[in-house]
Amino acid sequence: MMYRIVIGQDEDGIYVVECPTLPGCISQGKTREEALQNIKDAIHGYLESLQKHNEPIPPPISEEVVEV
């Protein structure tokens, strides 16, 4: 499944990543690569928790590219 994430850097240079589709699913890392791995782990854990509690799982993203 694919989920959109947003990556930014804080004032200390730490990469902060969040998944807007999954409220509160936020992670960070010292490098971009570490932050990306950490958010993958966080998303996986988030989805497992939803399943465990019989909560609906938000659908993965579907994107299209249009020429204008």
Protein Blocks (a to p, Z undefined) as FASTA:
>chain_A
ZZdddddddfkopacdddfklghiacddfbfklmmmmmmmmmmmmmmmmmmnopacdddd
ddddddZZ
